[in-house]
């Protein structure tokens, strides 16, 4: 069922280990969700506006939402645009690292 994400997904734990290298993180939740708490350095671009997203060249984009459903949809759309997008499985509900904004 999820075979098209093989190699194109990561866990929140794996993403947390990459934070020191300042990866590009795209949070596709709505602005109010993002404001309630997000990964430091993440950019907010809601799923409904994903078509306008411009990624940095030659750099993967880690895509996160609340549970992993919207980020999977976003990854599919970004890959269709030629962007190296990686889904963060289970989303912010599984995130145990530092956050900015309000409490989750």
C-alpha positions in Angstrom: 0.0 0.0 0.0 2.8 2.5 0.8 5.5 1.0 -1.4 5.9 4.2 -3.4 7.4 5.8 -0.2 10.1 3.2 0.1 13.3 5.2 0.7 11.3 8.4 0.7 10.3 8.4 4.3 12.0 8.9 7.6 11.1 8.8 11.3 10.9 11.7 13.6 13.9 10.2 15.5 16.0 10.1 12.3 15.0 13.7 11.5 15.9 14.8 15.0 19.4 13.4 14.5 19.8 15.4 11.3 18.9 18.8 12.9 22.5 19.8 13.5 23.0 19.8 9.7 20.0 22.2 9.3 17.9 20.2 6.9 15.1 21.9 5.0 11.9 21.1 6.9 8.5 21.9 5.4 5.5 21.8 7.8 2.3 21.4 5.7 -0.2 22.0 8.6 -2.4 25.0 8.7 -1.0 28.3 10.1 -2.8 27.9 13.4 -1.4 24.4 13.9 2.1 25.6 13.0 1.8 28.5 15.5 0.8 26.0 18.2 4.2 24.3 18.0 6.7 23.4 15.3 10.2 22.2 14.8 12.7 25.0 15.1 13.7 26.2 11.6 10.7 24.6 9.9 8.9 26.6 7.2 5.1 26.6 7.0 3.4 26.0 3.7 -0.1 24.5 4.2 -0.9 21.5 2.0 -3.6 23.5 0.1 -0.9 25.9 -1.2 1.8 23.3 -1.9 1.8 24.0 -5.6 3.5 27.3 -5.0 6.3 25.8 -2.9 9.9 26.4 -4.1 12.6 24.2 -2.7 16.3 24.8 -2.5 18.2 23.1 -5.3 20.1 19.9 -4.6 18.8 19.6 -1.1 16.1 17.1 0.2 13.0 18.6 1.9 11.6 16.8 4.9 7.9 17.2 4.9 5.9 17.0 8.2 2.3 17.4 9.3 0.4 16.3 12.4 0.0 12.6 11.7 1.8 11.9 8.4 -1.3 11.9 6.2 -1.0 15.4 4.7 2.8 15.1 4.5 2.4 12.0 2.3 0.1 13.8 0.0 2.5 16.8 -0.1 5.5 14.5 -0.9 3.6 13.0 -3.8 2.8 16.5 -5.2 6.4 17.7 -4.7 8.0 14.7 -6.3 5.7 15.3 -9.3 7.4 18.7 -9.5 10.9 17.1 -9.4 11.6 18.0 -5.7 13.5 15.5 -3.5 10.8 15.3 -0.8 10.9 12.9 2.2 7.9 12.1 4.3 8.3 12.3 8.1 6.3 9.3 9.3 3.7 9.9 12.1 4.3 13.7 12.0 4.3 16.0 15.0 2.3 13.6 17.0 5.5 11.5 17.3 7.9 14.4 17.6 9.7 14.4 20.9 12.3 17.1 20.2 12.3 20.8 20.8 9.5 22.9 19.4 8.9 26.6 18.9 5.5 28.3 19.4 2.9 27.1 21.8 2.5 23.7 23.4 1.4 20.7 21.3 
